[in-house]
């Protein structure tokens, strides 16, 4: 069961329900690579703590918003894939260790 963590070299701010993410390299923000997450994306972002599974994130989205589990799972998976491709998150090291022992 994969769990994801946010990379440490990011600056994030929540403004009016949206999350702004700025990658930081060499102590300087990369202003050409600013990411904005809407309200639902912000909820998902907050749950990417290295301990919360994708299924737990899907359940949290379903409990906060009127959305079917299948749609929530698809949306959560798509956002996580996008965040991973953008280099903003990674599979949690603890998640990797659990997968190897399963």
Protein Blocks (a to p, Z undefined) as FASTA:
>chain_A
ZZddddfkbccddeehiacddddeehiacfklcccddfklmmmmmmmnolacfklmmmmm
mmmpccdfklmmmmmmmmmmmmmmnopaccdfklmmmmmmZZ
